[in-house]
């Protein structure tokens, strides 16, 4: 079923409704196309990094196809942003010059611009450009992931859950930072003279502390004295809390967000059901 059924007074109103459908999580042909292009562009980025290598096993024509795909994606995203900026005046919060500036200052809008504008400038004005700095432009394509937040409900849920839990997450981050510093300092004093290349300073010891407290355990750096191993065991046990604390906070925030969204959807459904007989 089409998302947009009502009539509009102007073409601008129709375009705005098409770009920003009122139905939560609604997917129309346009939004489905943008989602597909984001996925294709990220896949082509992976292919491009392989095709650009001198020792690649990919055929030479692959690089040309990848370049054409990126060219199409850049122009489509540029056209989408132009339409969005033109039609945003239909949003009461973004009417006039001040309103448009507010629209441009939004994080999601900045991500939209970074997803296409730097590469579009290169395409238009520096088509023969080459060099290592182009790799930085390719990295900006990751901002295209943020475009999914407009159309995929799961991304909106993630953002809402993180926003809800930012205060306890910040507290957990502070605790983790303190544990990292204390662990690095302990091994510096205990192992600094025995293994100065790994523990000769607190800065050097931080690598071991990060690897140990996050339970990664590469094994490239480890204490050798008895007291150093005792301290390492204590640090390793403390690392369980570093992983578990933010995990529990986010899990609780996700559960709360899902519950509230379900309750809002149920209330909206009940209200619609009550209005139905009178319409």
Secondary structure, DSSP 8 states (H G I E B T S, - for coil): --S--S--SSHHHHHHHHHS-SSTT---HHHHHHHHHHHHHHHHHHHHHHHTSTT--S-HHHHHHHHHHHHHHHHHHHHHHHHHHHHGGGSGGG-HHHHHHHHHHSHHHHHHHHTTHHHHHHHHH-TT--STHHHHHHHGGGGGGGGHHHH-HHHHHHHHHHHHTHHHHHHHHHHHHHHHHHHHHHHHHHHTTT-HHHHSSHHHHHHHHHHHHTT----SS---SHHHHHHHHHHHHHHHHHHHHHHHHHHHHHHHHHHHHHHHHHHHHHHHHHHHTT-
